[in-house]
Amino acid sequence: MAVITISRQYGSGGTEIAMRVSEMLGYSYLDKLIMTQIAEEVGLSMEDLGEFSEEYTKIKNFLLRIVTPGPHTFVKVAIRKRDTSGEETASTIQLNDARCAALIRSAVHRAYQQGNAVIVGRGGQATLQDMPGVLHVRIEAPLRTRILRVQEREGIGFKEAERLVKRQDRIAEQYLRHLFGINWADSSLYHVIINTAKWDVAAAAQLIADLAQRMPADKAIIA
């Protein structure tokens, strides 16, 4: 039962690669599940709030803010819930950075315990750094390559795409340094670093899948 963490630069194709790997291996792609686990830990039930579309949207945005790179400092959401008697109640949940990081780590550890999973982002390379049976992968590409990809994908000009890519890089770097205390570009955090200017999505996914299948269950792979 292996677990793969994937850290990716914006515009590197890392998300597409991660999804392809999960399909090839039949692994869980733990994005929505991690948010659900975090919701449970703070006492939220997505199902209970399903009838309140506004509250459901608030919770979704609240959870996305917790797990998405960007400024945190203080995360707050006010919601309504209906109890078993049908009475509506209002409550407020507020979290600081330390609590956000703890929730993310807890959800990632639970995903690790389940095994056979691909964890994209979420500081997985830090939280599971020394855990056995985990393959840490970084997906990157030269800046210009990523700018051109984003330009084509978003239908925007080169300068706008350049600003977007650099902004996303900066946000991700600050997020991981602040919440998890790591430099996301530190090569020692990863078993393998893939440059998608050299490998396309299919080839990169195949390489990762092959490495995961070769990984001993009781210790980290040495690449």
Backbone bond lengths (Angstrom), bond angles and torsions (degrees), N, CA, C in turn:
res aa  C-N    CA-C-N  psi(-1)  N-CA   C-N-CA  omega(-1)  CA-C   N-CA-C  phi
1 M - - - 1.462 - - 1.517 109.32 -
2 A 1.311 116.42 100.83 1.461 120.75 -177.91 1.522 110.37 -99.32
3 V 1.312 114.27 158.74 1.457 121.83 173.15 1.519 107.19 -127.99
4 I 1.317 116.82 137.89 1.456 122.05 179.94 1.521 108.41 -118.06
5 T 1.336 116.61 126.10 1.463 119.37 171.74 1.519 107.58 -104.41
6 I 1.308 115.82 137.56 1.459 120.76 -179.23 1.523 109.94 -125.98
7 S 1.308 115.01 118.39 1.457 122.09 173.20 1.518 106.57 -103.60
8 R 1.334 117.24 135.15 1.463 117.51 -175.84 1.517 111.63 -140.73
9 Q 1.318 114.47 142.96 1.451 120.68 172.07 1.524 109.02 -75.39
10 Y 1.306 115.98 151.06 1.460 120.97 178.01 1.531 109.45 -64.87
11 G 1.327 115.37 128.21 1.454 120.08 -179.54 1.518 114.28 85.65
12 S 1.329 116.90 5.61 1.468 120.28 -178.74 1.522 112.65 -86.01
13 G 1.331 117.05 -13.00 1.464 120.28 -176.14 1.514 112.45 87.40
14 G 1.324 117.13 10.68 1.456 120.93 -175.86 1.514 114.74 -61.72
15 T 1.323 117.17 -38.09 1.464 119.76 -179.72 1.521 110.63 -65.74
16 E 1.329 116.63 -44.45 1.463 120.27 178.05 1.523 111.54 -61.99
17 I 1.310 116.13 -40.17 1.464 120.56 178.71 1.519 110.48 -64.11
18 A 1.329 116.60 -44.88 1.462 120.81 -179.78 1.524 111.41 -60.11
19 M 1.332 116.42 -42.51 1.465 119.81 179.43 1.519 110.80 -65.88
20 R 1.328 116.87 -38.94 1.469 121.02 178.52 1.537 110.36 -64.36
21 V 1.329 116.99 -41.65 1.467 120.90 179.02 1.525 110.55 -62.52
22 S 1.329 117.12 -44.48 1.464 120.00 -179.19 1.526 110.80 -62.39
23 E 1.326 116.99 -37.34 1.466 120.98 178.11 1.523 110.99 -68.43
24 M 1.333 116.63 -43.20 1.461 120.73 -177.82 1.526 112.12 -63.52
25 L 1.326 116.24 -39.89 1.464 120.87 -175.85 1.525 113.27 -94.19
26 G 1.320 116.65 -10.75 1.458 119.51 -175.63 1.517 111.59 73.02
27 Y 1.325 116.20 27.33 1.464 121.61 -179.52 1.533 110.07 -88.81
28 S 1.315 114.58 156.98 1.456 119.91 174.15 1.523 109.06 -72.95
29 Y 1.327 115.94 139.26 1.467 121.51 174.84 1.523 105.31 -99.77
30 L 1.319 115.87 100.14 1.460 120.26 -167.50 1.524 112.67 -89.68
31 D 1.295 114.13 82.16 1.455 120.79 174.99 1.522 108.01 -115.82
32 K 1.326 116.18 -65.05 1.456 120.84 178.64 1.526 111.02 -63.50
33 L 1.341 116.93 -38.02 1.458 120.26 -178.14 1.528 111.46 -62.80
34 I 1.340 116.65 -39.31 1.460 119.71 179.27 1.520 110.24 -62.92
35 M 1.321 117.78 -40.54 1.462 120.18 178.17 1.531 110.71 -65.67
36 T 1.325 117.02 -37.75 1.464 120.72 178.36 1.522 110.82 -63.61
37 Q 1.336 116.40 -41.49 1.461 120.84 178.94 1.524 111.10 -64.58
38 I 1.325 116.77 -40.28 1.463 120.49 178.01 1.529 109.62 -64.42
39 A 1.334 116.65 -41.04 1.466 120.49 178.39 1.516 110.44 -58.85
40 E 1.327 116.78 -43.37 1.461 120.93 179.83 1.524 111.43 -62.78
41 E 1.331 116.35 -38.86 1.465 120.04 -176.82 1.520 112.94 -68.53
42 V 1.338 117.22 -27.02 1.465 119.31 177.92 1.535 111.11 -98.20
43 G 1.349 115.86 10.37 1.450 120.32 174.39 1.513 115.70 83.52
44 L 1.333 116.96 23.73 1.456 121.04 178.94 1.517 110.35 -104.01
45 S 1.307 116.22 141.98 1.454 121.04 174.86 1.515 108.84 -121.00
46 M 1.323 116.55 113.90 1.458 120.88 -179.71 1.537 109.89 -61.61
47 E 1.333 117.41 -36.14 1.458 121.51 -178.28 1.530 110.87 -68.21
48 D 1.341 116.34 -44.61 1.462 119.98 -179.16 1.516 112.05 -60.83
49 L 1.328 115.83 -31.16 1.458 119.86 -175.84 1.521 112.49 -94.65
50 G 1.323 116.18 5.53 1.448 119.82 -176.89 1.520 114.04 -57.93
51 E 1.346 116.49 -31.88 1.460 119.40 -178.04 1.532 112.22 -75.84
52 F 1.334 116.80 -17.64 1.451 120.61 177.50 1.527 108.24 -101.20
53 S 1.315 116.97 89.22 1.464 119.70 -174.03 1.522 112.08 -59.14
54 E 1.330 117.27 -36.59 1.459 120.34 179.90 1.524 110.12 -65.91
55 E 1.345 116.64 -42.43 1.459 120.39 179.65 1.523 111.07 -67.95
56 Y 1.321 115.89 -37.32 1.468 119.71 178.30 1.528 109.57 -61.15
57 T 1.329 115.79 -43.43 1.463 120.15 178.43 1.518 110.95 -64.70
58 K 1.339 116.50 -40.71 1.464 120.30 178.10 1.522 110.88 -59.87
59 I 1.336 115.98 -45.34 1.466 120.20 -178.85 1.523 110.49 -64.45
60 K 1.323 115.58 -43.34 1.467 119.30 179.66 1.527 110.33 -59.72
61 N 1.321 116.68 -45.22 1.464 120.51 178.88 1.521 111.27 -66.43
62 F 1.324 115.89 -37.36 1.459 122.48 178.09 1.538 110.56 -61.39
63 L 1.321 115.56 -46.78 1.464 120.53 -179.68 1.522 110.89 -68.36
64 L 1.328 116.42 -40.02 1.465 119.66 178.12 1.522 110.90 -61.42
65 R 1.323 116.50 -37.55 1.455 119.36 -179.89 1.528 110.57 -66.66
66 I 1.337 117.08 -35.02 1.460 120.68 178.90 1.522 111.22 -64.97
67 V 1.335 117.13 -44.91 1.468 120.49 -171.40 1.515 114.37 -96.14
68 T 1.341 117.49 -7.27 1.458 120.09 -177.94 1.523 110.37 -97.60
69 P 1.331 117.40 135.72 1.467 119.80 177.30 1.521 111.72 -54.56
70 G 1.313 115.35 137.12 1.452 120.78 179.90 1.516 109.38 153.48
71 P 1.327 118.27 175.49 1.457 121.43 -178.89 1.527 111.54 -66.30
72 H 1.304 116.97 131.25 1.458 121.51 179.11 1.534 110.13 -111.30
73 T 1.331 115.33 -81.06 1.458 123.55 -179.23 1.523 111.65 60.65
74 F 1.330 115.98 -55.51 1.457 119.69 -179.06 1.514 108.69 -150.68
75 V 1.336 117.45 120.42 1.455 122.20 -179.15 1.525 107.76 -116.17
76 K 1.310 116.89 127.98 1.465 120.76 -172.92 1.513 110.54 -140.37
77 V 1.347 116.42 141.27 1.461 120.64 174.77 1.527 109.04 -145.61
78 A 1.311 116.30 137.23 1.464 122.81 175.95 1.523 107.59 -108.63
79 I 1.332 116.94 128.66 1.460 120.55 -175.08 1.526 111.14 -136.44
80 R 1.327 114.62 163.45 1.461 122.11 172.25 1.524 108.56 -112.72
81 K 1.326 115.54 147.54 1.458 120.45 175.27 1.532 108.38 -137.18
82 R 1.321 115.55 155.99 1.461 120.71 177.06 1.533 108.51 -113.20
83 D 1.334 117.45 124.67 1.463 120.01 -178.95 1.522 109.85 -82.84
84 T 1.345 115.86 -175.99 1.464 120.86 -174.94 1.524 112.50 -64.56
85 S 1.344 116.98 -23.95 1.462 120.46 179.72 1.520 112.08 -84.16
86 G 1.327 115.78 -6.70 1.451 120.05 -179.73 1.513 113.66 94.47
87 E 1.323 116.66 -1.51 1.456 120.45 -179.54 1.530 110.99 -80.13
88 E 1.333 115.25 137.06 1.467 120.38 179.58 1.526 110.11 -89.73
89 T 1.335 115.04 139.23 1.463 120.48 176.05 1.522 108.99 -130.23
90 A 1.314 115.73 152.02 1.462 121.09 178.53 1.520 109.28 -111.24
91 S 1.325 115.81 143.97 1.465 120.25 178.38 1.519 109.29 -149.35
92 T 1.328 115.51 162.12 1.459 121.54 179.35 1.517 109.66 -127.79
93 I 1.323 115.98 133.39 1.461 121.81 176.17 1.516 107.81 -115.02
94 Q 1.316 117.20 129.20 1.452 120.33 178.88 1.524 109.32 -136.20
95 L 1.321 115.41 136.82 1.460 122.16 -174.82 1.522 109.96 -131.50
96 N 1.337 115.68 143.24 1.462 119.74 172.20 1.527 108.94 -96.01
97 D 1.320 116.95 179.08 1.469 120.83 -176.03 1.522 112.31 -60.76
98 A 1.330 116.23 -41.17 1.464 119.55 -178.04 1.524 110.85 -61.74
99 R 1.333 116.42 -41.67 1.458 120.51 179.76 1.531 110.78 -68.94
100 C 1.337 117.13 -38.92 1.465 120.28 177.00 1.526 110.81 -59.79
101 A 1.342 116.12 -46.91 1.463 120.46 -179.64 1.518 110.86 -62.57
102 A 1.338 116.96 -40.33 1.465 120.90 -179.73 1.525 111.07 -64.66
103 L 1.323 116.76 -39.49 1.461 120.57 178.99 1.523 111.35 -65.55
104 I 1.328 116.04 -42.10 1.462 119.94 179.27 1.520 110.35 -64.40
105 R 1.328 116.98 -45.30 1.473 120.45 179.20 1.521 110.98 -60.16
106 S 1.331 116.48 -43.50 1.460 120.34 179.87 1.523 111.40 -61.33
107 A 1.341 116.94 -43.56 1.466 120.76 179.87 1.523 110.80 -65.51
108 V 1.336 117.08 -40.30 1.466 120.61 179.08 1.525 110.42 -65.75
109 H 1.332 117.50 -39.72 1.470 120.29 177.93 1.526 110.94 -64.49
110 R 1.306 117.06 -38.22 1.467 119.77 178.16 1.527 110.12 -65.51
111 A 1.316 116.57 -38.23 1.463 120.24 176.99 1.529 110.13 -64.32
112 Y 1.331 116.01 -39.44 1.468 121.05 178.29 1.527 110.52 -62.18
113 Q 1.316 116.79 -42.30 1.466 120.70 -178.98 1.521 111.62 -64.82
114 Q 1.323 116.76 -31.53 1.464 119.77 177.84 1.526 111.45 -73.51
115 G 1.334 116.41 -32.24 1.455 121.26 177.01 1.519 113.91 75.94
116 N 1.344 114.65 174.44 1.468 121.85 178.84 1.533 111.06 48.17
117 A 1.321 114.86 59.62 1.454 119.97 -174.50 1.521 111.55 -141.45
118 V 1.320 115.29 151.04 1.462 122.57 172.43 1.529 106.85 -112.44
119 I 1.324 116.31 119.35 1.464 121.71 -179.32 1.518 108.22 -109.51
120 V 1.321 116.39 116.66 1.469 121.24 -177.48 1.524 109.00 -101.21
121 G 1.334 116.10 122.72 1.453 119.70 -179.42 1.513 111.61 66.32
122 R 1.333 115.94 -144.15 1.470 122.96 176.95 1.526 113.30 61.78
123 G 1.334 118.23 16.86 1.456 120.25 179.44 1.515 113.71 68.02
124 G 1.331 116.14 23.60 1.464 119.96 -177.87 1.513 113.36 -59.22
125 Q 1.349 116.93 -34.71 1.466 120.26 -179.41 1.524 111.77 -67.24
126 A 1.331 116.90 -21.38 1.467 120.87 177.40 1.526 110.40 -90.69
127 T 1.320 116.53 -49.56 1.461 121.55 -176.37 1.525 112.28 -62.20
128 L 1.332 116.94 -38.24 1.469 120.86 -176.58 1.528 111.70 -108.83
129 Q 1.318 117.39 23.25 1.453 121.37 -172.93 1.517 113.68 -54.00
130 D 1.299 119.21 -45.57 1.469 122.12 -174.84 1.528 113.05 -106.80
131 M 1.321 116.89 15.66 1.462 119.40 -178.65 1.528 110.44 -84.30
132 P 1.335 117.16 140.63 1.471 120.10 179.14 1.526 111.44 -69.14
133 G 1.332 115.33 151.08 1.456 120.38 175.65 1.504 115.06 74.52
134 V 1.336 116.86 20.71 1.464 120.04 -179.89 1.524 109.65 -117.55
135 L 1.315 115.33 129.74 1.465 122.02 176.36 1.521 108.10 -104.37
136 H 1.329 116.53 119.42 1.462 121.29 179.98 1.526 110.18 -99.97
137 V 1.327 115.93 123.73 1.456 121.62 -175.58 1.530 110.00 -124.58
138 R 1.310 115.68 139.81 1.471 120.89 172.58 1.524 108.29 -118.79
139 I 1.325 116.10 131.55 1.459 122.68 178.17 1.530 107.97 -110.09
140 E 1.318 116.17 124.55 1.457 119.44 179.92 1.520 110.36 -144.24
141 A 1.328 115.02 175.94 1.466 121.97 176.73 1.521 106.84 -163.13
142 P 1.336 117.46 158.27 1.466 119.65 177.52 1.526 110.95 -56.71
143 L 1.325 115.52 150.63 1.460 121.04 -176.66 1.529 112.03 -54.95
144 R 1.324 117.50 -48.61 1.466 119.54 -177.37 1.527 111.53 -61.95
145 T 1.321 116.85 -39.04 1.461 120.40 178.41 1.522 110.40 -60.47
146 R 1.302 116.60 -43.01 1.460 120.77 -178.69 1.531 111.47 -69.78
147 I 1.311 116.04 -38.04 1.468 119.84 177.94 1.525 110.52 -61.32
148 L 1.322 116.23 -45.91 1.468 120.21 -179.26 1.525 111.34 -63.94
149 R 1.321 116.99 -37.77 1.468 120.14 178.30 1.522 110.88 -65.31
150 V 1.318 116.48 -45.19 1.463 120.76 -179.72 1.521 110.24 -66.42
151 Q 1.312 116.70 -38.90 1.467 121.50 177.89 1.530 110.17 -58.25
152 E 1.313 116.35 -46.99 1.470 120.51 -179.61 1.529 111.15 -68.88
153 R 1.319 116.59 -43.51 1.463 120.67 -176.70 1.525 112.49 -65.60
154 E 1.340 116.15 -41.68 1.462 120.85 -175.44 1.522 112.98 -92.20
155 G 1.338 117.07 -11.32 1.454 119.90 -179.05 1.517 112.82 66.75
156 I 1.339 116.53 42.13 1.460 121.93 -177.84 1.528 109.86 -122.73
157 G 1.329 116.84 171.42 1.447 121.12 -179.98 1.517 112.05 -74.49
158 F 1.338 115.67 165.42 1.459 120.89 -177.14 1.527 111.37 -60.73
159 K 1.324 117.71 -46.63 1.461 121.10 -177.27 1.523 111.61 -63.38
160 E 1.317 116.25 -40.58 1.464 120.11 178.56 1.521 110.75 -65.46
161 A 1.328 115.87 -41.82 1.455 120.31 177.97 1.530 110.62 -63.79
162 E 1.329 115.90 -39.62 1.464 120.18 178.51 1.524 111.21 -62.18
163 R 1.328 116.82 -44.12 1.472 120.51 178.35 1.522 110.68 -62.71
164 L 1.331 116.38 -40.70 1.463 120.67 -178.76 1.521 111.25 -64.89
165 V 1.334 117.25 -46.95 1.463 121.55 -179.20 1.521 110.87 -62.75
166 K 1.313 117.19 -45.51 1.465 120.56 -178.89 1.529 110.74 -66.33
167 R 1.328 116.21 -37.23 1.465 119.82 178.47 1.522 110.62 -64.74
168 Q 1.338 117.05 -45.25 1.459 120.64 -179.54 1.530 111.41 -65.06
169 D 1.313 116.65 -38.23 1.467 120.66 175.96 1.518 110.63 -60.72
170 R 1.329 115.55 -45.43 1.458 120.72 -178.27 1.528 111.30 -64.61
171 I 1.323 116.77 -42.20 1.460 121.49 179.99 1.527 110.52 -63.27
172 A 1.338 116.66 -45.95 1.459 120.82 -179.31 1.524 111.37 -63.24
173 E 1.336 115.92 -42.75 1.468 120.00 179.99 1.523 110.78 -62.82
174 Q 1.329 117.09 -43.96 1.468 121.19 -179.09 1.529 111.39 -68.24
175 Y 1.317 116.44 -39.27 1.465 122.17 179.47 1.530 110.92 -59.53
176 L 1.319 116.51 -49.34 1.462 120.40 -177.39 1.522 112.07 -71.35
177 R 1.305 116.64 -34.91 1.466 119.19 178.07 1.531 110.30 -69.21
178 H 1.316 116.19 -42.69 1.460 120.69 -175.59 1.531 112.57 -73.10
179 L 1.333 117.18 -47.98 1.463 120.20 -175.41 1.522 113.78 -85.14
180 F 1.344 117.31 -29.34 1.460 119.51 -173.51 1.522 113.88 -122.69
181 G 1.331 117.07 -4.61 1.456 120.89 174.92 1.506 115.10 67.95
182 I 1.337 117.76 32.02 1.465 120.42 -179.76 1.522 110.84 -126.19
183 N 1.321 115.16 157.48 1.457 122.55 169.53 1.519 106.15 -96.05
184 W 1.334 117.06 109.65 1.471 119.63 -170.88 1.523 112.79 -63.79
185 A 1.326 118.19 -17.41 1.466 120.97 178.86 1.526 112.43 -89.86
186 D 1.332 117.73 0.44 1.465 122.02 -179.91 1.528 109.41 -67.88
187 S 1.315 116.63 111.57 1.472 120.71 -175.41 1.524 112.87 -62.92
188 S 1.334 117.73 -23.18 1.462 120.11 -178.22 1.528 112.41 -69.52
189 L 1.320 117.55 -10.82 1.466 121.33 178.79 1.526 112.22 -79.98
190 Y 1.336 117.08 -13.65 1.459 120.73 -169.98 1.527 112.34 -122.21
191 H 1.331 114.68 151.34 1.460 120.30 173.47 1.527 110.75 -82.06
192 V 1.325 115.02 -33.67 1.460 119.44 -178.12 1.528 109.70 -147.62
193 I 1.319 115.80 139.71 1.463 122.46 176.18 1.525 107.33 -118.73
194 I 1.317 116.52 125.02 1.466 121.45 -175.21 1.523 110.08 -112.80
195 N 1.317 115.47 126.45 1.458 122.63 177.35 1.530 107.79 -95.65
196 T 1.343 116.49 111.09 1.460 119.25 -175.57 1.531 113.48 -80.30
197 A 1.329 116.61 5.15 1.468 118.67 167.56 1.525 108.64 -79.42
198 K 1.331 115.95 -17.22 1.466 122.08 -179.97 1.526 112.55 -105.45
199 W 1.327 116.34 -28.15 1.465 121.47 -177.62 1.524 108.18 -123.41
200 D 1.336 118.09 135.63 1.453 119.33 174.77 1.526 109.72 -83.48
201 V 1.318 116.77 177.76 1.469 121.61 -175.48 1.523 111.69 -57.46
202 A 1.327 116.69 -46.69 1.469 120.65 -176.99 1.522 111.47 -63.19
203 A 1.332 116.89 -44.98 1.461 120.37 -178.51 1.527 111.10 -67.50
204 A 1.327 117.10 -41.90 1.458 120.84 179.36 1.525 110.80 -63.80
205 A 1.327 116.53 -43.23 1.466 120.33 179.40 1.524 111.08 -63.52
206 Q 1.323 116.83 -40.76 1.456 120.70 179.02 1.527 111.40 -62.99
207 L 1.333 116.34 -41.75 1.456 120.80 178.85 1.525 110.98 -61.48
208 I 1.322 116.64 -45.75 1.467 120.52 -179.24 1.524 110.49 -65.09
209 A 1.332 116.84 -43.21 1.464 120.61 179.59 1.525 110.84 -61.62
210 D 1.336 117.10 -41.88 1.469 120.85 178.89 1.526 111.03 -62.42
211 L 1.329 117.17 -43.38 1.459 120.93 179.93 1.530 110.92 -65.05
212 A 1.324 116.54 -40.98 1.463 120.04 -179.39 1.524 111.26 -63.35
213 Q 1.320 116.47 -38.64 1.461 120.10 -178.95 1.516 112.24 -72.01
214 R 1.322 117.36 -22.08 1.463 121.65 178.19 1.523 112.30 -87.95
215 M 1.304 117.58 -8.58 1.454 121.05 -172.56 1.524 112.35 -72.19
216 P 1.328 117.62 128.40 1.473 120.26 173.78 1.518 109.18 -64.07
217 A 1.302 117.14 143.54 1.468 120.76 -176.31 1.519 111.92 -73.82
218 D 1.348 117.15 -21.41 1.469 119.00 -172.67 1.511 114.19 -103.84
219 K 1.328 118.05 0.80 1.465 118.84 178.78 1.520 110.15 -157.17
220 A 1.311 115.12 158.05 1.454 120.47 -179.41 1.523 110.54 -70.26
221 I 1.314 116.48 147.51 1.461 121.45 179.32 1.526 110.16 -74.93
222 I 1.311 117.02 144.47 1.453 121.87 176.54 1.518 108.00 -106.46
223 A 1.328 117.21 113.22 1.459 120.77 -175.81 1.519 109.41 -106.30
